[in-house]
């Protein structure tokens, strides 16, 4: 387990407990223009540490925003430093902290980038001496850059941070709502120091630069504890670091918050309320399958149930649920873990993924002996999960008697709630691809985000799922035993169960203005090929 660190950026200034009226004017920072010349006069470290921000010059005085009276000593220091009279004004501490981080992140990076590369004899990737790496990783600029990197990523709602070295430069990219975008370009010579700092935080070996390494960091940002899963990979131009941000607050959402349509949600709740059987979530990597399963477990958890999971890796620690980490290097595979879990008197079991016949058979036998089992598979649609199990070698009678239902899903970006506006109907090409009828067009509410500060100009903010729910019935059990094809099974479910394919669920979200045709076709096109 990585060490626990608390970022100095996130410690709010404590507000005064004095009940007497504040002797200072109170202002809002939002929408206020700042004097960049004044900001240049204050050292970034001083502003970050003391939470002070210069605003403007007025009547021969410098107006400075503070978050609480605890910053008053720093105001006195500023008067000495700048040789001018300083007048403090109070503002919201959280708003002030965010503004200071935003301004001084750019300042620190530009100062670091502005240094003359010619002064550095050795390229960062050529520094192999352990003492040099430790010294570089401990430098103030490097520590601040890594701290600010985490703070910026969390503020932007990023799920991953990529530090990518190339021949002449280094790129830092954030994955926001499933899409990567460039966040900053630190100088090449700082690359080794940045990666070494991350290794130190994740308790990895900073001297080993030839082999891949994995680690974990715990950080506290804005009062929230966040886990960061770190992967270091050696490449031609140096070590590449990818950090997965695991924010428990965003992971533990209820089924309603995931974007499940009311009719599908009602049927799914009936499926997960069964006492035993197996329920599968399918879709590609990053489709939100684990989040759906966590939400399902939260829904059925009670003090009278024993819920155990075996995962690779355990991404979110959930209170009240026993979680086991797969360790293949010592023989603790999904199958081995599942065998042991069955002897722990569970009511509900979650298996991170069914990868082979052995795991599939143990999971199915567990479901047949009175346990409710959740797991995931990589298939394109829900009925495809049946044929995938058969292809693995599971006997048809076992599948038909154990499987309760399958939910297939994809994630689409939502239209930004701050800048989305009604728009014209999509082109004929999109209308045909989504199956939009003339009747649909009469009541449609097409919307599109035009781009704003809140969504970084993308027009999208946040994501939601598209869902396809397939539930086993007697006729389907017979079709499985007869080894009918996935297409035949799907055709029956659409006709007799009212199964709504992913593309059709996407169409409903487009018609209601939640997302755009481009987004739905980006994630659902393969079903129509």
C-alpha positions in Angstrom: 0.0 0.0 0.0 1.4 3.4 -1.0 2.1 6.1 1.6 -0.6 8.5 2.7 0.1 12.1 1.7 -2.0 15.3 2.2 -1.5 17.9 -0.4 -0.6 21.3 1.0 -2.8 22.8 -1.6 -5.9 21.4 -0.1 -5.7 22.5 3.5 -8.3 25.3 3.9 -7.6 28.3 6.0 -9.6 28.0 9.2 -12.2 30.6 9.5 -12.3 32.7 12.6 -14.6 31.5 15.4 -15.2 35.1 16.6 -18.9 35.8 16.5 -18.3 39.6 16.2 -18.9 41.2 12.8 -16.1 40.9 10.2 -14.2 44.3 9.9 -13.5 43.7 6.2 -15.4 44.0 3.0 -16.6 40.6 1.6 -16.5 40.0 -2.2 -17.0 37.3 -4.8 -14.1 36.3 -7.1 -16.3 34.8 -9.8 -16.3 37.0 -12.9 -13.8 39.4 -11.5 -10.9 40.5 -13.7 -7.4 40.3 -12.1 -4.4 42.5 -12.6 -1.7 40.2 -14.0 1.0 42.7 -13.3 0.2 42.6 -9.5 0.1 38.8 -9.5 3.6 38.8 -11.0 4.8 40.7 -7.9 3.9 37.8 -5.5 5.9 34.6 -5.3 3.8 31.6 -6.1 4.8 29.6 -3.0 3.9 32.6 -0.8 0.4 32.9 -2.3 -0.2 29.1 -2.2 0.9 28.7 1.4 -0.8 31.8 2.8 -3.9 31.8 0.6 -3.6 35.5 -0.5 -4.4 36.9 -4.0 -3.8 40.5 -5.2 -6.8 41.9 -7.0 -6.2 45.6 -8.0 -4.7 48.9 -7.1 -7.2 51.4 -5.7 -6.6 54.8 -4.0 -2.9 54.1 -3.6 -3.5 50.8 -1.9 -3.3 47.2 -3.1 -6.5 45.2 -2.7 -5.7 41.6 -1.6 -8.3 38.8 -1.2 -7.9 36.5 1.8 -10.0 33.4 2.8 -10.0 34.0 6.6 -8.5 36.1 9.3 -5.7 33.5 9.7 -4.1 35.1 6.6 -3.7 38.5 8.2 -0.1 38.0 9.2 0.7 37.3 5.5 -0.9 40.6 4.6 1.5 42.4 6.9 4.4 40.5 5.3 3.2 41.6 1.9 3.3 45.3 2.9 6.9 44.8 3.9 7.7 42.8 0.7 6.1 45.2 -1.7 6.7 48.5 0.2 3.0 49.5 -0.3 -0.1 49.7 1.8 -2.3 46.5 1.5 -6.0 46.4 2.1 -7.4 42.9 2.7 -10.9 41.8 1.6 -12.6 38.6 2.5 -13.8 36.0 0.0 -15.0 32.4 0.0 -12.0 30.2 1.0 -12.8 27.4 -1.5 -13.3 29.8 -4.4 -10.0 31.6 -3.4 -8.0 28.4 -3.2 -9.2 27.2 -6.6 -8.4 30.6 -8.2 -4.9 30.6 -6.7 -4.1 27.1 -7.8 -5.4 27.9 -11.3 -3.2 31.0 -11.6 0.0 29.7 -10.0 0.0 26.3 -11.7 0.6 28.2 -14.9 3.2 30.4 -13.2 5.2 27.6 -11.7 5.2 25.6 -15.0 6.2 28.7 -17.0 9.0 29.4 -14.6 10.3 25.9 -14.9 9.9 25.8 -18.6 11.6 29.2 -19.0 14.9 28.1 -17.6 17.6 27.6 -20.2 17.9 24.0 -21.3 21.4 24.6 -22.5 22.4 25.0 -18.8 21.6 21.4 -18.2 24.4 19.1 -19.4 22.6 15.8 -19.0 19.2 15.0 -20.3 16.8 13.9 -17.6 16.7 10.3 -18.9 20.4 10.0 -18.7 20.5 10.6 -15.0 20.9 7.2 -13.4 22.6 8.0 -10.1 20.2 7.3 -7.3 21.3 10.2 -5.2 20.8 12.6 -8.1 17.3 11.2 -8.7 16.3 11.5 -5.0 17.6 15.1 -4.9 15.8 16.1 -8.1 12.6 14.4 -6.9 12.7 16.5 -3.7 13.2 19.9 -5.3 10.4 22.4 -4.5 9.4 22.9 -8.2 9.0 19.2 -8.8 7.1 18.6 -5.6 4.8 21.5 -6.4 4.3 20.4 -10.0 3.2 16.8 -8.9 0.9 18.2 -6.2 -0.6 20.7 -8.6 -0.9 18.0 -11.2 -3.1 15.9 -8.9 -5.2 18.9 -7.8 -5.8 20.0 -11.4 -6.7 16.5 -12.5 -9.3 16.1 -9.7 -10.7 19.6 -10.4 -11.1 18.7 -14.1 -12.8 15.4 -13.2 -10.0 13.4 -14.9 -10.0 9.6 -14.6 -6.4 9.2 -15.7 -3.2 11.2 -15.8 -0.6 10.3 -18.5 3.0 11.5 -18.4 4.4 10.6 -21.9 8.1 11.1 -22.8 9.0 11.6 -26.5 12.3 12.3 -28.2 12.4 16.1 -27.6 9.5 16.8 -25.2 7.2 15.5 -22.6 3.4 15.6 -22.7 1.0 15.4 -19.8 -2.5 14.4 -20.8 -5.7 14.0 -18.8 -8.5 11.6 -19.7 -11.8 13.5 -19.0 -15.1 11.8 -19.8 -13.3 9.0 -21.7 -11.4 11.4 -24.0 -7.7 12.3 -23.7 -6.6 15.9 -24.0 -3.3 17.6 -23.5 -3.0 19.4 -20.1 0.6 20.7 -20.1 4.1 20.2 -21.5 6.8 20.2 -18.8 10.4 20.5 -20.0 12.1 17.3 -21.0 14.9 17.7 -18.4 12.3 17.4 -15.6 10.8 14.1 -16.8 13.1 11.9 -14.7 12.5 14.0 -11.6 8.7 13.9 -12.1 8.6 10.1 -12.5 10.9 9.7 -9.5 8.7 11.8 -7.3 5.7 9.7 -8.3 7.7 6.5 -7.6 8.6 7.8 -4.1 4.9 8.6 -3.4 3.9 5.1 -4.6 6.7 3.4 -2.7 8.3 2.0 -5.8 12.0 1.5 -6.6 13.3 4.7 -8.1 16.6 3.1 -9.1 14.9 0.5 -11.3 14.2 2.1 -14.7 14.3 -1.0 -17.0 11.2 -2.9 -15.7 7.5 -2.0 -15.4 6.3 -1.2 -11.9 3.0 -0.7 -10.2 2.2 1.2 -7.1 -0.6 3.0 -5.2 -0.8 6.5 -3.7 -3.4 7.9 -1.2 -3.9 11.6 -1.4 -6.3 14.0 0.2 -7.8 16.7 -2.0 -10.4 19.2 -0.8 -11.2 17.0 2.2 -11.8 13.9 0.0 -9.5 10.9 0.2 -8.6 9.7 -3.3 -6.7 6.6 -4.3 -4.3 6.8 -7.3 -3.2 3.6 -9.0 0.2 4.1 -10.7 1.7 2.2 -13.6 5.2 2.9 -14.8 6.4 1.5 -18.1 9.9 1.8 -19.7 9.8 3.2 -23.3 12.4 4.2 -25.9 12.5 7.8 -24.6 12.1 7.2 -20.9 9.6 5.9 -18.4 5.9 6.5 -19.1 3.6 7.0 -16.1 -0.1 6.5 -16.1 -2.1 7.2 -13.0 -5.7 6.1 -12.6 -7.6 8.3 -10.2 -10.0 6.3 -8.1 -12.5 8.7 -6.5 -14.8 6.7 -4.2 -17.3 9.6 -4.4 -17.8 9.2 -8.1 -17.7 5.4 -8.1 -20.4 4.8 -5.5 -23.3 6.0 -7.4 -26.8 4.6 -7.2 -28.4 2.8 -10.2 -30.7 5.9 -10.9 -27.6 8.2 -11.2 -26.0 5.9 -13.8 -28.6 6.8 -16.5 -30.6 3.6 -16.5 -34.0 4.2 -18.1 -36.9 3.7 -15.6 -38.4 0.7 -17.4 -35.0 -1.1 -17.6 -34.3 -0.2 -14.0 -37.5 -1.7 -12.8 -36.8 -5.0 -14.5 -33.1 -5.0 -13.4 -34.1 -4.6 -9.8 -36.3 -7.6 -10.0 -33.4 -9.6 -11.4 -30.9 -8.6 -8.7 -33.4 -9.3 -6.0 -33.4 -13.1 -6.8 -31.9 -15.2 -4.0 -29.5 -17.1 -6.3 -28.3 -17.3 -9.9 -25.7 -15.5 -12.0 -25.9 -11.9 -13.4 -23.4 -10.7 -16.0 -22.4 -7.2 -17.1 -20.8 -7.0 -20.5 -19.1 -4.4 -22.7 -15.6 -3.3 -23.6 -12.9 -2.1 -21.2 -13.9 1.3 -19.7 -17.7 0.8 -20.3 -18.5 1.2 -16.6 -19.3 -2.5 -15.9 -17.6 -2.4 -12.4 -19.5 0.8 -11.5 -22.8 -0.9 -12.4 -21.9 -4.0 -10.3 -20.8 -1.8 -7.3 -24.2 0.1 -7.6 -26.0 -3.3 -7.7 -24.2 -4.6 -4.6 -25.0 -1.3 -2.8 -28.6 -1.7 -3.7 -28.9 -5.2 -2.3 -26.6 -4.8 0.7 -28.1 -5.2 4.2 -26.8 -6.0 7.6 -28.1 -9.5 7.2 -26.2 -10.3 3.9 -22.5 -11.4 3.5 -21.1 -10.0 0.3 -17.6 -11.0 -0.9 -15.7 -10.1 -4.0 -12.6 -11.2 -5.9 -11.2 -8.5 -8.1 -8.1 -7.7 -10.2 -7.4 -5.1 -8.9 -9.6 -3.9 -6.1 -10.3 -0.4 -7.3 -12.6 0.9 -4.6 -12.7 -0.2 -1.0 -16.4 -0.5 -0.1 -17.5 -0.5 3.5 -19.4 -3.6 4.6 -18.1 -5.7 1.7 -15.2 -8.2 1.9 -12.9 -7.7 -1.1 -10.0 -10.0 -2.2 -7.2 -9.0 -4.6 -6.1 -11.4 -7.3 -2.4 -12.2 -7.2 -1.6 -14.5 -10.1 2.2 -14.5 -9.3 1.5 -16.5 -6.2 -1.3 -18.6 -7.6 -4.2 -16.6 -6.3 -6.2 -16.5 -9.5 -9.9 -15.7 -10.0 -10.7 -19.5 -9.9 -8.6 -20.1 -6.7 -10.0 -17.0 -5.0 -13.6 -18.0 -5.9 -13.1 -21.5 -4.5 -12.0 -20.0 -1.2 -14.8 -17.4 -1.1 -17.4 -20.1 -1.4 -16.2 -21.6 1.9 -16.7 -18.1 3.6 -20.5 -18.5 3.9 -21.3 -15.8 1.3 -24.8 -14.8 0.3 -23.6 -12.7 -2.7 -20.3 -13.0 -4.6 -18.8 -10.7 -7.2 -16.1 -12.0 -9.5 -14.3 -9.2 -11.3 -14.2 -11.0 -14.6 -14.8 -14.5 -16.1 -11.7 -15.1 -18.2 -11.6 -18.8 -18.6 -13.6 -22.1 -18.4 -12.4 -22.9 -14.8 -13.6 -19.5 -13.4 -16.9 -19.8 -15.4 -17.7 -23.2 -14.1 -16.9 -22.4 -10.4 -19.1 -19.2 -10.7 -22.0 -21.1 -12.2 -21.7 -23.9 -9.6 -21.7 -21.3 -6.9 -24.9 -19.8 -8.3 -26.5 -23.2 -8.5 -25.7 -24.0 -4.9 -27.7 -21.0 -3.5 -25.5 -17.9 -4.1 -26.2 -14.8 -6.1 -23.1 -14.2 -8.3 -22.2 -11.1 -10.2 -19.5 -11.0 -12.9 -18.4 -9.4 -16.2 -17.6 -10.6 -19.7 -16.3 -8.9 -22.8 -19.0 -9.2 -25.4 -20.6 -6.7 -27.8 -24.2 -7.2 -26.6 -26.2 -8.9 -23.9 -27.3 -12.1 -25.8 -23.7 -12.6 -26.9 -22.8 -13.4 -23.3 -24.7 -16.7 -23.7 -22.8 -17.9 -26.7 -19.5 -16.7 -25.2 -20.0 -19.0 -22.2 -20.9 -21.9 -24.5 -17.8 -21.1 -26.6 -15.7 -21.3 -23.4 -16.9 -24.9 -23.0 -19.6 -24.4 -20.4 -22.3 -27.0 -20.8 -25.6 -25.5 -22.2 -27.7 -27.0 -19.4 -25.5 -25.2 -16.8 -25.9 -21.9 -18.5 -29.7 -22.2 -19.0 -30.3 -23.2 -15.3 -28.0 -20.6 -13.7 -28.1 -17.4 -15.8 -30.7 -14.9 -14.5 -29.9 -12.0 -16.8 -27.2 -10.0 -18.7 -26.8 -6.2 -18.9 -24.7 -4.8 -21.8 -23.6 -1.2 -21.6 -21.6 1.7 -23.1 -20.7 5.1 -21.8 -21.6 8.3 -23.7 -20.7 11.9 -22.9 -23.6 14.0 -21.7 -24.3 17.4 -23.2 -22.9 20.1 -21.0 -25.7 21.4 -18.7 -24.2 24.9 -18.7 -24.0 25.5 -22.5 -26.2 23.0 -24.3 -28.8 24.6 -26.5 -31.6 23.4 -28.8 -30.3 22.6 -32.2 -31.5 21.5 -35.6 -32.4 17.8 -36.2 -29.3 15.7 -37.3 -28.6 14.9 -40.9 -30.5 12.1 -42.8 -27.4 9.9 -42.3 -27.7 10.1 -38.5 -31.5 9.8 -38.5 -31.3 6.5 -40.5 -28.4 5.2 -38.5 -30.2 5.7 -35.2 -33.6 4.6 -36.5 -35.3 7.9 -35.8 -38.9 7.9 -37.3 -41.1 10.8 -38.4 -43.2 10.3 -35.2 -40.0 10.6 -33.1 -39.1 13.9 -34.9 -42.4 15.5 -33.8 -41.6 15.3 -30.1 -37.8 15.3 -30.3 -35.8 17.8 -28.2 -32.4 17.8 -29.9 -29.6 19.6 -28.0 -25.9 20.2 -28.4 -23.3 21.9 -26.2 -21.7 25.0 -27.8 -18.6 24.9 -25.5 -17.9 26.9 -22.4 -15.4 27.2 -19.5 -17.1 24.6 -17.5 -16.7 21.9 -20.2 -13.3 23.2 -21.5 -15.0 24.1 -24.8 -15.9 20.4 -25.6 -19.7 20.8 -25.3 -19.8 17.7 -23.1 -19.6 17.3 -19.3 -20.0 14.0 -17.4 -21.0 10.6 -18.8 -23.9 8.3 -18.5 -24.6 4.7 -19.5 -26.6 3.1 -22.4 -28.1 -0.2 -21.3 -29.4 -3.3 -22.9 -31.0 -5.8 -20.5 -31.6 -9.4 -21.4 -33.5 -11.6 -19.0 -33.7 -15.4 -19.2 -37.2 -17.0 -19.5 -38.3 -20.6 -20.2 -38.3 -20.2 -24.0 -34.8 -18.8 -23.9 -33.5 -21.6 -21.6 -34.7 -24.1 -24.3 -33.0 -22.1 -27.0 -29.7 -22.1 -25.0 -29.9 -25.9 -24.6 -30.5 -26.2 -28.3 -27.4 -24.0 -28.9 -29.3 -21.4 -31.0 -27.2 -18.5 -32.3 -26.8 -15.2 -30.6 -28.8 -13.5 -33.4 -31.7 -15.9 -32.9 -31.7 -15.4 -29.2 -31.6 -11.6 -29.6 -34.4 -11.6 -32.2 -36.6 -13.5 -29.7 -35.8 -11.2 -26.8 -36.5 -8.1 -28.9 -39.8 -9.5 -30.1 -41.1 -11.2 -27.0 -39.4 -9.4 -24.1 -39.2 -5.9 -25.4 -35.4 -5.9 -25.2 -34.1 -2.5 -26.3 -30.7 -2.7 -28.0 -28.0 -0.3 -27.1 -28.5 1.8 -30.2 -32.2 2.2 -29.4 -31.4 3.3 -25.9 -28.9 5.8 -27.4 -31.7 7.0 -29.7 -33.9 7.8 -26.7 -31.1 9.8 -25.0 -30.6 11.8 -28.2 -34.3 12.5 -28.6 -34.5 13.8 -25.0 -31.4 16.1 -25.5 -29.1 14.3 -23.1 -26.4 13.5 -25.7 -25.7 13.8 -29.4 -26.0 11.4 -32.4 -22.2 11.5 -32.9 -21.6 10.2 -29.3 -24.1 7.3 -29.6 -22.7 6.2 -32.9 -19.1 6.5 -31.6 -19.8 3.8 -29.0 -22.6 1.8 -30.6 -21.7 1.6 -34.3 -20.2 -1.9 -34.2 -23.6 -3.5 -33.4 -24.9 -2.4 -36.8 -21.9 -3.5 -38.9 
